[in-house]
Amino acid sequence: MKVLRAYQTELDPNHVQRTALLRHAGAARWAYNWGPCQK
């Protein structure tokens, strides 16, 4: 029998950190969408 556990962590970034997180997420989303178009 397997026991599955999950942990949730809430982020509380300041304004500068929030801006950086959103930029990184945008770049990751762009790269994810760009990859399949290159075939």
C-alpha positions as CSV (number, residue, x, y, z in Angstrom):
1,M,0.0,0.0,0.0
2,K,1.4,3.4,-1.0
3,V,0.9,6.5,1.1
4,L,0.7,9.7,-0.9
5,R,1.5,13.0,0.8
6,A,1.2,16.5,-0.5
7,Y,2.5,19.7,0.9
8,Q,1.4,23.2,0.0
9,T,3.5,26.2,0.5
10,E,2.1,29.7,0.2
11,L,4.4,32.4,-1.3
12,D,4.3,35.9,0.0
13,P,6.7,37.8,-2.3
14,N,7.3,41.5,-2.1
15,H,6.7,43.8,-5.1
16,V,10.2,43.2,-6.6
17,Q,10.0,39.5,-6.1
18,R,6.5,39.3,-7.5
19,T,7.6,41.2,-10.7
20,A,10.5,38.7,-11.1
21,L,8.2,35.7,-10.6
22,L,5.8,37.0,-13.3
23,R,8.6,37.6,-15.7
24,H,10.0,34.1,-15.3
25,A,6.5,32.6,-15.7
26,G,6.0,34.6,-18.9
27,A,9.4,33.5,-20.3
28,A,8.6,29.9,-19.4
29,R,5.2,30.1,-21.1
30,W,6.7,31.7,-24.2
31,A,9.4,29.0,-24.5
32,Y,6.8,26.2,-23.9
33,N,4.6,27.6,-26.8
34,W,7.6,28.4,-29.0
35,G,9.0,24.8,-28.9
36,P,6.2,23.0,-30.8
37,C,6.2,25.6,-33.5
38,Q,9.8,24.8,-34.4
39,K,8.9,21.4,-35.9
